[in-house]
Amino acid sequence: MYRFPRAARLLNAVGFSRLIARDNARLYASSGAIIAVTTERDTRHDFVTGGRIMERVGLTAARHGLHVHPVTGVLFLMHRIAAGDTSELSDVSVGLLSRAHERIRSTFGMQHGTIVMLFRVGKAGEPSARSSRLPPRILS
């Protein structure tokens, strides 16, 4: 619904975004760990390497009975903003995202570099659904 400006304004007017933020904060606070995968630069290679690291952490966590959940909204929107694309984002949203991103960087003690991936780790129940997997289509 948030992709429709009128719906977003209505939902925000009734406090839906604050409800989501409060629920997310409670969820993140109950996580066993919040992990950031960082790199010195932000090249394609760095993002591929970051993805590999996350996959290894996820597989290792699974072997120990833990679950991994990506937390990417602020990070990916900030990459979009940094690339100069603020279409569909208000100035207020850009400011909120910038402050949230800076708070994440500060929490992890980052003065430079890029957060490639952020995720939470902890115990969880069985998934409520599973996605279907298509066989890989390898292009040469």
N, CA, C and O atoms as CSV, one atom per row, in Angstrom:
chain,resi,resn,atom,element,x,y,z
A,1,MET,N,N,0.809,-1.198,0.000
A,1,MET,CA,C,0.000,0.000,0.000
A,1,MET,C,C,0.854,1.265,0.000
A,1,MET,O,O,0.426,2.312,-0.485
A,2,TYR,N,N,2.072,1.159,0.551
A,2,TYR,CA,C,2.918,2.352,0.669
A,2,TYR,C,C,3.434,2.854,-0.672
A,2,TYR,O,O,3.966,3.962,-0.744
A,3,ARG,N,N,3.294,2.082,-1.716
A,3,ARG,CA,C,3.757,2.574,-3.012
A,3,ARG,C,C,2.775,3.570,-3.612
A,3,ARG,O,O,3.098,4.258,-4.580
A,4,PHE,N,N,1.579,3.648,-3.043
A,4,PHE,CA,C,0.584,4.612,-3.494
A,4,PHE,C,C,0.602,5.809,-2.549
A,4,PHE,O,O,0.274,5.655,-1.373
A,5,PRO,N,N,0.977,7.004,-3.027
A,5,PRO,CA,C,1.135,8.165,-2.146
A,5,PRO,C,C,-0.089,8.463,-1.270
A,5,PRO,O,O,0.068,8.759,-0.085
A,6,ARG,N,N,-1.277,8.391,-1.818
A,6,ARG,CA,C,-2.483,8.677,-1.014
A,6,ARG,C,C,-2.645,7.656,0.110
A,6,ARG,O,O,-2.961,8.014,1.245
A,7,ALA,N,N,-2.428,6.386,-0.215
A,7,ALA,CA,C,-2.548,5.338,0.802
A,7,ALA,C,C,-1.486,5.524,1.874
A,7,ALA,O,O,-1.763,5.353,3.061
A,8,ALA,N,N,-0.276,5.872,1.465
A,8,ALA,CA,C,0.810,6.084,2.428
A,8,ALA,C,C,0.470,7.226,3.377
A,8,ALA,O,O,0.675,7.114,4.586
A,9,ARG,N,N,-0.052,8.329,2.831
A,9,ARG,CA,C,-0.430,9.467,3.687
A,9,ARG,C,C,-1.521,9.073,4.669
A,9,ARG,O,O,-1.469,9.454,5.839
A,10,LEU,N,N,-2.505,8.320,4.209
A,10,LEU,CA,C,-3.596,7.879,5.077
A,10,LEU,C,C,-3.076,6.956,6.177
A,10,LEU,O,O,-3.403,7.133,7.351
A,11,LEU,N,N,-2.274,5.979,5.794
A,11,LEU,CA,C,-1.723,5.050,6.787
A,11,LEU,C,C,-0.853,5.780,7.804
A,11,LEU,O,O,-0.911,5.485,8.998
A,12,ASN,N,N,-0.051,6.726,7.340
A,12,ASN,CA,C,0.788,7.496,8.262
A,12,ASN,C,C,-0.049,8.369,9.174
A,12,ASN,O,O,0.284,8.545,10.346
A,13,ALA,N,N,-1.140,8.921,8.646
A,13,ALA,CA,C,-2.009,9.791,9.443
A,13,ALA,C,C,-2.640,9.040,10.610
A,13,ALA,O,O,-2.877,9.622,11.669
A,14,VAL,N,N,-2.910,7.766,10.423
A,14,VAL,CA,C,-3.510,6.978,11.509
A,14,VAL,C,C,-2.454,6.274,12.365
A,14,VAL,O,O,-2.789,5.482,13.246
A,15,GLY,N,N,-1.181,6.565,12.103
A,15,GLY,CA,C,-0.109,6.050,12.962
A,15,GLY,C,C,0.441,4.698,12.589
A,15,GLY,O,O,1.133,4.076,13.395
A,16,PHE,N,N,0.156,4.220,11.390
A,16,PHE,CA,C,0.621,2.897,10.988
A,16,PHE,C,C,2.144,2.804,10.957
A,16,PHE,O,O,2.706,1.795,11.385
A,17,SER,N,N,2.818,3.837,10.459
A,17,SER,CA,C,4.281,3.789,10.374
A,17,SER,C,C,4.909,3.734,11.772
A,17,SER,O,O,5.923,3.065,11.969
A,18,ARG,N,N,4.307,4.440,12.747
A,18,ARG,CA,C,4.828,4.378,14.121
A,18,ARG,C,C,4.634,2.987,14.707
A,18,ARG,O,O,5.492,2.495,15.440
A,19,LEU,N,N,3.519,2.354,14.390
A,19,LEU,CA,C,3.250,0.990,14.852
A,19,LEU,C,C,4.295,0.028,14.290
A,19,LEU,O,O,4.828,-0.810,15.017
A,20,ILE,N,N,4.584,0.149,13.004
A,20,ILE,CA,C,5.593,-0.707,12.369
A,20,ILE,C,C,6.960,-0.469,13.014
A,20,ILE,O,O,7.671,-1.423,13.327
A,21,ALA,N,N,7.329,0.798,13.212
A,21,ALA,CA,C,8.621,1.121,13.815
A,21,ALA,C,C,8.731,0.537,15.216
A,21,ALA,O,O,9.775,-0.005,15.580
A,22,ARG,N,N,7.669,0.641,16.003
A,22,ARG,CA,C,7.694,0.101,17.371
A,22,ARG,C,C,7.829,-1.419,17.353
A,22,ARG,O,O,8.604,-1.983,18.125
A,23,ASP,N,N,7.078,-2.084,16.473
A,23,ASP,CA,C,7.168,-3.544,16.378
A,23,ASP,C,C,8.549,-3.982,15.900
A,23,ASP,O,O,9.099,-4.962,16.403
A,24,ASN,N,N,9.114,-3.255,14.923
A,24,ASN,CA,C,10.463,-3.586,14.456
A,24,ASN,C,C,11.485,-3.408,15.569
A,24,ASN,O,O,12.357,-4.259,15.747
A,25,ALA,N,N,11.391,-2.319,16.316
A,25,ALA,CA,C,12.333,-2.069,17.413
A,25,ALA,C,C,12.263,-3.204,18.435
A,25,ALA,O,O,13.296,-3.670,18.916
A,26,ARG,N,N,11.073,-3.642,18.763
A,26,ARG,CA,C,10.904,-4.740,19.726
A,26,ARG,C,C,11.519,-6.032,19.170
A,26,ARG,O,O,12.183,-6.773,19.896
A,27,LEU,N,N,11.295,-6.290,17.895
A,27,LEU,CA,C,11.830,-7.481,17.246
A,27,LEU,C,C,13.354,-7.457,17.225
A,27,LEU,O,O,13.999,-8.452,17.556
A,28,TYR,N,N,13.935,-6.309,16.834
A,28,TYR,CA,C,15.393,-6.206,16.772
A,28,TYR,C,C,16.012,-6.300,18.160
A,28,TYR,O,O,17.075,-6.899,18.322
A,29,ALA,N,N,15.368,-5.720,19.154
A,29,ALA,CA,C,15.896,-5.764,20.522
A,29,ALA,C,C,15.887,-7.184,21.079
A,29,ALA,O,O,16.692,-7.513,21.950
A,30,SER,N,N,14.987,-8.023,20.585
A,30,SER,CA,C,14.920,-9.395,21.082
A,30,SER,C,C,15.833,-10.340,20.303
A,30,SER,O,O,15.917,-11.522,20.636
A,31,SER,N,N,16.513,-9.847,19.280
A,31,SER,CA,C,17.413,-10.682,18.484
A,31,SER,C,C,18.659,-11.025,19.288
A,31,SER,O,O,19.102,-10.244,20.130
A,32,GLY,N,N,19.212,-12.189,19.022
A,32,GLY,CA,C,20.447,-12.598,19.685
A,32,GLY,C,C,21.627,-11.743,19.260
A,32,GLY,O,O,22.543,-11.505,20.047
A,33,ALA,N,N,21.607,-11.278,18.007
A,33,ALA,CA,C,22.698,-10.449,17.493
A,33,ALA,C,C,22.202,-9.697,16.266
A,33,ALA,O,O,21.302,-10.143,15.555
A,34,ILE,N,N,22.809,-8.558,16.045
A,34,ILE,CA,C,22.628,-7.815,14.800
A,34,ILE,C,C,24.025,-7.757,14.182
A,34,ILE,O,O,24.974,-7.299,14.818
A,35,ILE,N,N,24.142,-8.222,12.948
A,35,ILE,CA,C,25.452,-8.326,12.312
A,35,ILE,C,C,25.484,-7.451,11.058
A,35,ILE,O,O,24.539,-7.445,10.269
A,36,ALA,N,N,26.568,-6.724,10.889
A,36,ALA,CA,C,26.779,-5.916,9.689
A,36,ALA,C,C,27.957,-6.496,8.920
A,36,ALA,O,O,29.013,-6.768,9.491
A,37,VAL,N,N,27.765,-6.682,7.628
A,37,VAL,CA,C,28.857,-7.054,6.732
A,37,VAL,C,C,29.307,-5.746,6.078
A,37,VAL,O,O,28.522,-5.074,5.408
A,38,THR,N,N,30.568,-5.398,6.279
A,38,THR,CA,C,31.068,-4.121,5.768
A,38,THR,C,C,32.237,-4.328,4.818
A,38,THR,O,O,32.936,-5.339,4.874
A,39,THR,N,N,32.433,-3.346,3.942
A,39,THR,CA,C,33.568,-3.363,3.026
A,39,THR,C,C,34.185,-1.965,2.995
A,39,THR,O,O,33.562,-0.988,3.409
A,40,GLU,N,N,35.393,-1.891,2.507
A,40,GLU,CA,C,36.063,-0.589,2.391
A,40,GLU,C,C,35.442,0.262,1.286
A,40,GLU,O,O,35.380,1.486,1.399
A,41,ARG,N,N,34.980,-0.394,0.212
A,41,ARG,CA,C,34.432,0.326,-0.947
A,41,ARG,C,C,33.005,-0.144,-1.205
A,41,ARG,O,O,32.430,-0.882,-0.404
A,42,ASP,N,N,32.443,0.287,-2.321
A,42,ASP,CA,C,31.091,-0.163,-2.669
A,42,ASP,C,C,31.001,-0.593,-4.126
A,42,ASP,O,O,30.071,-0.218,-4.841
A,43,THR,N,N,31.977,-1.383,-4.554
A,43,THR,CA,C,31.978,-1.873,-5.930
A,43,THR,C,C,31.077,-3.100,-6.044
A,43,THR,O,O,30.656,-3.671,-5.037
A,44,ARG,N,N,30.792,-3.492,-7.266
A,44,ARG,CA,C,30.000,-4.711,-7.484
A,44,ARG,C,C,30.673,-5.913,-6.835
A,44,ARG,O,O,30.020,-6.760,-6.226
A,45,HIS,N,N,31.983,-5.966,-6.979
A,45,HIS,CA,C,32.737,-7.073,-6.385
A,45,HIS,C,C,32.544,-7.106,-4.869
A,45,HIS,O,O,32.382,-8.177,-4.284
A,46,ASP,N,N,32.562,-5.931,-4.236
A,46,ASP,CA,C,32.363,-5.863,-2.784
A,46,ASP,C,C,30.989,-6.395,-2.390
A,46,ASP,O,O,30.854,-7.088,-1.382
A,47,PHE,N,N,29.971,-6.072,-3.183
A,47,PHE,CA,C,28.630,-6.547,-2.856
A,47,PHE,C,C,28.511,-8.056,-3.055
A,47,PHE,O,O,27.841,-8.729,-2.272
A,48,VAL,N,N,29.146,-8.589,-4.081
A,48,VAL,CA,C,29.139,-10.044,-4.285
A,48,VAL,C,C,29.867,-10.726,-3.123
A,48,VAL,O,O,29.389,-11.727,-2.589
A,49,THR,N,N,31.007,-10.187,-2.741
A,49,THR,CA,C,31.751,-10.746,-1.611
A,49,THR,C,C,30.917,-10.663,-0.333
A,49,THR,O,O,30.874,-11.615,0.447
A,50,GLY,N,N,30.258,-9.524,-0.121
A,50,GLY,CA,C,29.391,-9.374,1.049
A,50,GLY,C,C,28.268,-10.394,1.054
A,50,GLY,O,O,27.928,-10.938,2.104
A,51,GLY,N,N,27.689,-10.659,-0.109
A,51,GLY,CA,C,26.635,-11.668,-0.213
A,51,GLY,C,C,27.151,-13.058,0.125
A,51,GLY,O,O,26.462,-13.845,0.775
A,52,ARG,N,N,28.351,-13.352,-0.314
A,52,ARG,CA,C,28.957,-14.649,0.010
A,52,ARG,C,C,29.188,-14.783,1.513
A,52,ARG,O,O,28.942,-15.836,2.101
A,53,ILE,N,N,29.664,-13.700,2.119
A,53,ILE,CA,C,29.894,-13.722,3.570
A,53,ILE,C,C,28.575,-13.949,4.294
A,53,ILE,O,O,28.500,-14.762,5.215
A,54,MET,N,N,27.534,-13.230,3.879
A,54,MET,CA,C,26.244,-13.412,4.531
A,54,MET,C,C,25.762,-14.845,4.389
A,54,MET,O,O,25.238,-15.425,5.340
A,55,GLU,N,N,25.937,-15.418,3.203
A,55,GLU,CA,C,25.511,-16.796,2.986
A,55,GLU,C,C,26.266,-17.752,3.914
A,55,GLU,O,O,25.667,-18.669,4.476
A,56,ARG,N,N,27.546,-17.548,4.072
A,56,ARG,CA,C,28.331,-18.398,4.979
A,56,ARG,C,C,27.867,-18.254,6.416
A,56,ARG,O,O,27.742,-19.242,7.139
A,57,VAL,N,N,27.610,-17.010,6.830
A,57,VAL,CA,C,27.117,-16.784,8.192
A,57,VAL,C,C,25.757,-17.461,8.364
A,57,VAL,O,O,25.504,-18.098,9.386
A,58,GLY,N,N,24.887,-17.324,7.368
A,58,GLY,CA,C,23.562,-17.939,7.439
A,58,GLY,C,C,23.632,-19.454,7.533
A,58,GLY,O,O,22.904,-20.062,8.317
A,59,LEU,N,N,24.499,-20.066,6.743
A,59,LEU,CA,C,24.647,-21.529,6.788
A,59,LEU,C,C,25.244,-21.986,8.114
A,59,LEU,O,O,24.828,-23.002,8.670
A,60,THR,N,N,26.215,-21.235,8.616
A,60,THR,CA,C,26.815,-21.571,9.912
A,60,THR,C,C,25.786,-21.429,11.033
A,60,THR,O,O,25.704,-22.277,11.922
A,61,ALA,N,N,25.008,-20.358,10.985
A,61,ALA,CA,C,23.964,-20.150,11.991
A,61,ALA,C,C,22.961,-21.304,11.947
A,61,ALA,O,O,22.563,-21.818,12.993
A,62,ALA,N,N,22.549,-21.716,10.740
A,62,ALA,CA,C,21.582,-22.811,10.601
A,62,ALA,C,C,22.117,-24.107,11.194
A,62,ALA,O,O,21.365,-24.868,11.804
A,63,ARG,N,N,23.411,-24.364,11.018
A,63,ARG,CA,C,24.012,-25.572,11.600
A,63,ARG,C,C,23.934,-25.557,13.125
A,63,ARG,O,O,23.963,-26.607,13.768
A,64,HIS,N,N,23.835,-24.367,13.690
A,64,HIS,CA,C,23.761,-24.225,15.149
A,64,HIS,C,C,22.334,-23.967,15.634
A,64,HIS,O,O,22.120,-23.582,16.784
A,65,GLY,N,N,21.359,-24.183,14.744
A,65,GLY,CA,C,19.960,-24.033,15.120
A,65,GLY,C,C,19.480,-22.592,15.203
A,65,GLY,O,O,18.460,-22.313,15.832
A,66,LEU,N,N,20.201,-21.683,14.578
A,66,LEU,CA,C,19.810,-20.271,14.583
A,66,LEU,C,C,19.277,-19.869,13.215
A,66,LEU,O,O,19.526,-20.541,12.214
A,67,HIS,N,N,18.552,-18.779,13.189
A,67,HIS,CA,C,17.996,-18.267,11.941
A,67,HIS,C,C,18.543,-16.875,11.668
A,67,HIS,O,O,18.858,-16.124,12.592
A,68,VAL,N,N,18.652,-16.543,10.387
A,68,VAL,CA,C,19.174,-15.247,9.947
A,68,VAL,C,C,18.061,-14.536,9.170
A,68,VAL,O,O,17.375,-15.143,8.348
A,69,HIS,N,N,17.898,-13.240,9.446
A,69,HIS,CA,C,16.882,-12.448,8.747
A,69,HIS,C,C,17.501,-11.139,8.278
A,69,HIS,O,O,17.961,-10.351,9.105
A,70,PRO,N,N,17.525,-10.886,6.961
A,70,PRO,CA,C,18.098,-9.629,6.463
A,70,PRO,C,C,17.290,-8.413,6.931
A,70,PRO,O,O,16.066,-8.470,7.056
A,71,VAL,N,N,17.997,-7.331,7.183
A,71,VAL,CA,C,17.387,-6.048,7.543
A,71,VAL,C,C,17.966,-5.048,6.551
A,71,VAL,O,O,19.035,-4.487,6.790
A,72,THR,N,N,17.273,-4.821,5.448
A,72,THR,CA,C,17.903,-4.109,4.338
A,72,THR,C,C,17.256,-2.797,3.928
A,72,THR,O,O,17.856,-2.054,3.152
A,73,GLY,N,N,16.077,-2.480,4.403
A,73,GLY,CA,C,15.341,-1.319,3.916
A,73,GLY,C,C,16.139,-0.027,3.912
A,73,GLY,O,O,16.287,0.608,2.868
A,74,VAL,N,N,16.656,0.366,5.069
A,74,VAL,CA,C,17.403,1.625,5.166
A,74,VAL,C,C,18.659,1.563,4.304
A,74,VAL,O,O,18.980,2.520,3.600
A,75,LEU,N,N,19.370,0.436,4.358
A,75,LEU,CA,C,20.619,0.326,3.592
A,75,LEU,C,C,20.387,0.487,2.100
A,75,LEU,O,O,21.072,1.270,1.443
A,76,PHE,N,N,19.430,-0.245,1.568
A,76,PHE,CA,C,19.214,-0.210,0.127
A,76,PHE,C,C,18.644,1.132,-0.327
A,76,PHE,O,O,18.992,1.623,-1.401
A,77,LEU,N,N,17.772,1.725,0.485
A,77,LEU,CA,C,17.259,3.048,0.121
A,77,LEU,C,C,18.376,4.096,0.161
A,77,LEU,O,O,18.384,5.017,-0.656
A,78,MET,N,N,19.310,3.967,1.096
A,78,MET,CA,C,20.434,4.910,1.149
A,78,MET,C,C,21.348,4.755,-0.049
A,78,MET,O,O,21.894,5.746,-0.532
A,79,HIS,N,N,21.529,3.536,-0.541
A,79,HIS,CA,C,22.317,3.343,-1.762
A,79,HIS,C,C,21.625,4.045,-2.928
A,79,HIS,O,O,22.277,4.656,-3.775
A,80,ARG,N,N,20.330,3.951,-2.958
A,80,ARG,CA,C,19.557,4.627,-4.002
A,80,ARG,C,C,19.717,6.145,-3.900
A,80,ARG,O,O,19.920,6.823,-4.907
A,81,ILE,N,N,19.624,6.666,-2.687
A,81,ILE,CA,C,19.778,8.109,-2.468
A,81,ILE,C,C,21.186,8.550,-2.848
A,81,ILE,O,O,21.364,9.574,-3.507
A,82,ALA,N,N,22.192,7.769,-2.429
A,82,ALA,CA,C,23.584,8.110,-2.736
A,82,ALA,C,C,23.834,8.116,-4.243
A,82,ALA,O,O,24.694,8.850,-4.731
A,83,ALA,N,N,23.087,7.304,-4.970
A,83,ALA,CA,C,23.228,7.267,-6.427
A,83,ALA,C,C,22.476,8.418,-7.091
A,83,ALA,O,O,22.501,8.557,-8.314
A,84,GLY,N,N,21.807,9.243,-6.285
A,84,GLY,CA,C,21.128,10.408,-6.822
A,84,GLY,C,C,19.670,10.189,-7.179
A,84,GLY,O,O,19.041,11.075,-7.758
A,85,ASP,N,N,19.116,9.025,-6.849
A,85,ASP,CA,C,17.720,8.735,-7.178
A,85,ASP,C,C,16.857,8.925,-5.929
A,85,ASP,O,O,16.774,8.043,-5.075
A,86,THR,N,N,16.225,10.082,-5.844
A,86,THR,CA,C,15.307,10.337,-4.734
A,86,THR,C,C,13.864,10.419,-5.236
A,86,THR,O,O,12.974,10.893,-4.530
A,87,SER,N,N,13.651,9.950,-6.469
A,87,SER,CA,C,12.288,9.946,-6.995
A,87,SER,C,C,11.416,9.098,-6.078
A,87,SER,O,O,11.855,8.075,-5.554
A,88,GLU,N,N,10.211,9.526,-5.899
A,88,GLU,CA,C,9.231,8.855,-5.051
A,88,GLU,C,C,9.551,8.950,-3.565
A,88,GLU,O,O,8.857,8.338,-2.752
A,89,LEU,N,N,10.587,9.702,-3.188
A,89,LEU,CA,C,10.909,9.913,-1.776
A,89,LEU,C,C,10.787,11.404,-1.469
A,89,LEU,O,O,11.322,12.241,-2.195
A,90,SER,N,N,10.089,11.722,-0.404
A,90,SER,CA,C,9.968,13.124,-0.015
A,90,SER,C,C,11.263,13.576,0.654
A,90,SER,O,O,12.084,12.752,1.057
A,91,ASP,N,N,11.436,14.873,0.767
A,91,ASP,CA,C,12.607,15.410,1.482
A,91,ASP,C,C,12.621,14.929,2.931
A,91,ASP,O,O,13.682,14.644,3.486
A,92,VAL,N,N,11.443,14.841,3.538
A,92,VAL,CA,C,11.340,14.349,4.916
A,92,VAL,C,C,11.828,12.906,4.986
A,92,VAL,O,O,12.580,12.550,5.893
A,93,SER,N,N,11.404,12.069,4.031
A,93,SER,CA,C,11.831,10.664,4.010
A,93,SER,C,C,13.333,10.545,3.814
A,93,SER,O,O,13.980,9.726,4.467
A,94,VAL,N,N,13.892,11.351,2.923
A,94,VAL,CA,C,15.338,11.324,2.692
A,94,VAL,C,C,16.076,11.689,3.980
A,94,VAL,O,O,17.077,11.060,4.322
A,95,GLY,N,N,15.586,12.695,4.687
A,95,GLY,CA,C,16.205,13.093,5.951
A,95,GLY,C,C,16.114,11.997,7.004
A,95,GLY,O,O,17.094,11.716,7.695
A,96,LEU,N,N,14.946,11.378,7.131
A,96,LEU,CA,C,14.770,10.292,8.097
A,96,LEU,C,C,15.684,9.115,7.771
A,96,LEU,O,O,16.311,8.544,8.663
A,97,LEU,N,N,15.757,8.756,6.492
A,97,LEU,CA,C,16.619,7.651,6.073
A,97,LEU,C,C,18.084,7.968,6.331
A,97,LEU,O,O,18.837,7.109,6.788
A,98,SER,N,N,18.489,9.195,6.039
A,98,SER,CA,C,19.883,9.598,6.265
A,98,SER,C,C,20.246,9.508,7.739
A,98,SER,O,O,21.321,9.022,8.092
A,99,ARG,N,N,19.343,9.979,8.605
A,99,ARG,CA,C,19.616,9.908,10.054
A,99,ARG,C,C,19.643,8.462,10.545
A,99,ARG,O,O,20.485,8.098,11.367
A,100,ALA,N,N,18.717,7.635,10.040
A,100,ALA,CA,C,18.699,6.226,10.440
A,100,ALA,C,C,19.974,5.524,9.983
A,100,ALA,O,O,20.553,4.728,10.722
A,101,HIS,N,N,20.404,5.823,8.761
A,101,HIS,CA,C,21.630,5.211,8.237
A,101,HIS,C,C,22.844,5.634,9.054
A,101,HIS,O,O,23.712,4.815,9.357
A,102,GLU,N,N,22.901,6.896,9.404
A,102,GLU,CA,C,24.024,7.390,10.210
A,102,GLU,C,C,24.014,6.757,11.601
A,102,GLU,O,O,25.072,6.475,12.164
A,103,ARG,N,N,22.831,6.535,12.149
A,103,ARG,CA,C,22.739,5.882,13.467
A,103,ARG,C,C,23.220,4.432,13.393
A,103,ARG,O,O,23.887,3.950,14.310
A,104,ILE,N,N,22.888,3.747,12.319
A,104,ILE,CA,C,23.374,2.373,12.126
A,104,ILE,C,C,24.896,2.379,12.029
A,104,ILE,O,O,25.563,1.579,12.686
A,105,ARG,N,N,25.448,3.279,11.213
A,105,ARG,CA,C,26.905,3.367,11.062
A,105,ARG,C,C,27.562,3.673,12.409
A,105,ARG,O,O,28.587,3.083,12.752
A,106,SER,N,N,26.982,4.576,13.152
A,106,SER,CA,C,27.524,4.953,14.455
A,106,SER,C,C,27.471,3.772,15.427
A,106,SER,O,O,28.414,3.549,16.186
A,107,THR,N,N,26.388,3.030,15.405
A,107,THR,CA,C,26.241,1.867,16.284
A,107,THR,C,C,27.360,0.860,16.045
A,107,THR,O,O,27.849,0.232,16.984
A,108,PHE,N,N,27.762,0.709,14.788
A,108,PHE,CA,C,28.827,-0.231,14.445
A,108,PHE,C,C,30.203,0.429,14.430
A,108,PHE,O,O,31.183,-0.197,14.030
A,109,GLY,N,N,30.285,1.692,14.864
A,109,GLY,CA,C,31.567,2.388,14.960
A,109,GLY,C,C,32.234,2.626,13.617
A,109,GLY,O,O,33.459,2.563,13.519
A,110,MET,N,N,31.457,2.895,12.589
A,110,MET,CA,C,32.009,3.075,11.244
A,110,MET,C,C,32.267,4.538,10.938
A,110,MET,O,O,31.349,5.358,10.984
A,111,GLN,N,N,33.505,4.867,10.628
A,111,GLN,CA,C,33.827,6.208,10.152
A,111,GLN,C,C,33.881,6.242,8.624
A,111,GLN,O,O,33.646,7.285,8.013
A,112,HIS,N,N,34.189,5.107,8.018
A,112,HIS,CA,C,34.266,5.012,6.560
A,112,HIS,C,C,33.866,3.609,6.147
A,112,HIS,O,O,33.662,2.740,6.995
A,113,GLY,N,N,33.756,3.389,4.867
A,113,GLY,CA,C,33.375,2.077,4.361
A,113,GLY,C,C,31.884,2.009,4.068
A,113,GLY,O,O,31.157,2.991,4.216
A,114,THR,N,N,31.450,0.839,3.652
A,114,THR,CA,C,30.073,0.605,3.236
A,114,THR,C,C,29.497,-0.578,3.982
A,114,THR,O,O,30.152,-1.610,4.126
A,115,ILE,N,N,28.275,-0.432,4.455
A,115,ILE,CA,C,27.557,-1.585,5.011
A,115,ILE,C,C,26.891,-2.271,3.830
A,115,ILE,O,O,25.970,-1.728,3.219
A,116,VAL,N,N,27.360,-3.458,3.520
A,116,VAL,CA,C,26.840,-4.212,2.388
A,116,VAL,C,C,25.565,-4.950,2.776
A,116,VAL,O,O,24.632,-5.057,1.979
A,117,MET,N,N,25.533,-5.455,4.000
A,117,MET,CA,C,24.374,-6.220,4.443
A,117,MET,C,C,24.249,-6.102,5.950
A,117,MET,O,O,25.246,-6.032,6.668
A,118,LEU,N,N,23.031,-6.083,6.410
A,118,LEU,CA,C,22.726,-6.022,7.827
A,118,LEU,C,C,21.690,-7.102,8.083
A,118,LEU,O,O,20.720,-7.221,7.335
A,119,PHE,N,N,21.885,-7.886,9.129
A,119,PHE,CA,C,20.892,-8.905,9.432
A,119,PHE,C,C,20.895,-9.224,10.908
A,119,PHE,O,O,21.867,-8.980,11.623
A,120,ARG,N,N,19.772,-9.778,11.344
A,120,ARG,CA,C,19.640,-10.180,12.735
A,120,ARG,C,C,19.717,-11.693,12.814
A,120,ARG,O,O,19.344,-12.395,11.874
A,121,VAL,N,N,20.203,-12.188,13.940
A,121,VAL,CA,C,20.381,-13.616,14.145
A,121,VAL,C,C,19.733,-13.980,15.466
A,121,VAL,O,O,19.849,-13.241,16.444
A,122,GLY,N,N,19.058,-15.104,15.498
A,122,GLY,CA,C,18.465,-15.559,16.738
A,122,GLY,C,C,17.702,-16.851,16.545
A,122,GLY,O,O,17.703,-17.441,15.465
A,123,LYS,N,N,17.061,-17.272,17.599
A,123,LYS,CA,C,16.219,-18.469,17.541
A,123,LYS,C,C,14.874,-18.074,16.965
A,123,LYS,O,O,14.381,-16.972,17.200
A,124,ALA,N,N,14.292,-18.983,16.214
A,124,ALA,CA,C,12.983,-18.728,15.614
A,124,ALA,C,C,12.268,-20.056,15.429
A,124,ALA,O,O,12.888,-21.119,15.420
A,125,GLY,N,N,10.973,-19.976,15.283
A,125,GLY,CA,C,10.196,-21.176,14.989
A,125,GLY,C,C,10.366,-21.573,13.536
A,125,GLY,O,O,11.132,-20.963,12.790
A,126,GLU,N,N,9.648,-22.591,13.159
A,126,GLU,CA,C,9.689,-23.029,11.764
A,126,GLU,C,C,9.072,-21.960,10.874
A,126,GLU,O,O,8.157,-21.256,11.302
A,127,PRO,N,N,9.557,-21.825,9.640
A,127,PRO,CA,C,8.978,-20.839,8.720
A,127,PRO,C,C,7.495,-21.113,8.485
A,127,PRO,O,O,7.068,-22.268,8.444
A,128,SER,N,N,6.717,-20.049,8.332
A,128,SER,CA,C,5.286,-20.210,8.082
A,128,SER,C,C,5.016,-20.581,6.626
A,128,SER,O,O,3.929,-21.055,6.295
A,129,ALA,N,N,5.999,-20.368,5.763
A,129,ALA,CA,C,5.856,-20.713,4.346
A,129,ALA,C,C,7.252,-20.901,3.754
A,129,ALA,O,O,8.244,-20.412,4.295
A,130,ARG,N,N,7.305,-21.598,2.665
A,130,ARG,CA,C,8.565,-21.786,1.947
A,130,ARG,C,C,8.358,-21.348,0.508
A,130,ARG,O,O,7.296,-21.563,-0.076
A,131,SER,N,N,9.395,-20.726,-0.057
A,131,SER,CA,C,9.298,-20.319,-1.453
A,131,SER,C,C,9.674,-21.490,-2.339
A,131,SER,O,O,10.476,-22.343,-1.958
A,132,SER,N,N,9.087,-21.523,-3.522
A,132,SER,CA,C,9.452,-22.580,-4.462
A,132,SER,C,C,10.783,-22.205,-5.104
A,132,SER,O,O,11.096,-21.024,-5.259
A,133,ARG,N,N,11.532,-23.175,-5.462
A,133,ARG,CA,C,12.851,-22.947,-6.065
A,133,ARG,C,C,12.825,-23.413,-7.514
A,133,ARG,O,O,12.393,-24.524,-7.820
A,134,LEU,N,N,13.289,-22.557,-8.379
A,134,LEU,CA,C,13.434,-22.933,-9.772
A,134,LEU,C,C,14.856,-23.435,-10.002
A,134,LEU,O,O,15.779,-22.977,-9.328
A,135,PRO,N,N,15.053,-24.347,-10.919
A,135,PRO,CA,C,16.415,-24.806,-11.185
A,135,PRO,C,C,17.230,-23.654,-11.754
A,135,PRO,O,O,16.686,-22.799,-12.453
A,136,PRO,N,N,18.537,-23.620,-11.464
A,136,PRO,CA,C,19.356,-22.507,-11.969
A,136,PRO,C,C,19.459,-22.548,-13.492
A,136,PRO,O,O,19.509,-23.615,-14.104
A,137,ARG,N,N,19.490,-21.373,-14.073
A,137,ARG,CA,C,19.717,-21.259,-15.516
A,137,ARG,C,C,21.085,-20.605,-15.665
A,137,ARG,O,O,21.222,-19.395,-15.491
A,138,ILE,N,N,22.079,-21.395,-15.984
A,138,ILE,CA,C,23.441,-20.914,-16.038
A,138,ILE,C,C,23.755,-20.412,-17.454
A,138,ILE,O,O,23.611,-21.138,-18.438
A,139,LEU,N,N,24.181,-19.165,-17.521
A,139,LEU,CA,C,24.522,-18.567,-18.799
A,139,LEU,C,C,26.035,-18.541,-18.954
A,139,LEU,O,O,26.751,-18.201,-18.011
A,140,SER,N,N,26.519,-18.892,-20.117
A,140,SER,CA,C,27.962,-18.881,-20.329
A,140,SER,C,C,28.363,-17.626,-21.041
A,140,SER,O,O,29.545,-17.423,-21.316
